[in-house]
Amino acid sequence: MAQTNDPRLREIMIALVRHLHDFVRDVRLTEEEFRAATAIIAKLGQLTNDTHNEVVLMAGSLGVSPLVVLLNNGNNGATETAASMLGPFWRMHSPRVENGGSLLRSPTPGPAFTFTGHVIDRDEAPIVGAEVDVWHSSPAGLYEQQDPEQAEMNLRGKLTTDDTGTFSFRSVKPAGYPIPTDGNVVGDLLRAQNRHPFRPAHVHVLVAKPGFKTLISQIYMPDDPRLESDVQFGVTRHLIADLVTHDEPHSDDPNVQPPWYSVDYTFVLEPGESKLPKPPIK
Ligand SMILES: [Fe+2]
């Protein structure tokens, strides 16, 4: 370690080796278990390709990625934050949607749903002209690229906040969905632990504006039965939406059958660098 020039690398490696050795002592890892562990780590890489990332899936399934999010947002973990994991399904170049417009690009049966987001800075001033990507699963629990019945870019859109820092869209209420568990390492782990593979229903939101750290968020539906047992540990109390059920007709759209649902949520951006992540899959 003494010859490592980069101080941060030295710090990380000292802690990593200390914790790895402590872990081996703690569980008294056998030679057979060690060989099994190296095989599992090799398989995590082998299963990762352009359309699937087993390493990221495992990091979430062990609660590591949400911990990294919480430590690096909300004033470095001091306060609550709307930040959450990006997840594998974000795509660049979502089609433009006007505020109040619909995300539906093909008929998608399900309860009508409207989402209104307010984007503010730490002083509660509205952030005008922020670029907002939104994407979510269908009421059947499938993202458009997983589902031949959905049109390209269905349930996705790119919006811009208005003079009051607000964006809004109409859609259908998302459903929870299982992460992939067939023939993979994460699936083996979940079966061994008797864990279900589901993520609770959520809407993904990514907000970018120069001068602010890009906010990557997931807003959860409070009526999902698996909020307490998200397989990827993404749910925090702050991310659970205040979902309103409407039994009256929709004032803007007479075609909407009650009951329909609405969510109103405020996103606080932190000062920082505005940059977009690399899409996890193609
Ligand atoms: Fe998702």
Residues whose N, C-alpha, C, O or C-beta is under 5 A from the ligand:
A	BS01	LIG	G87
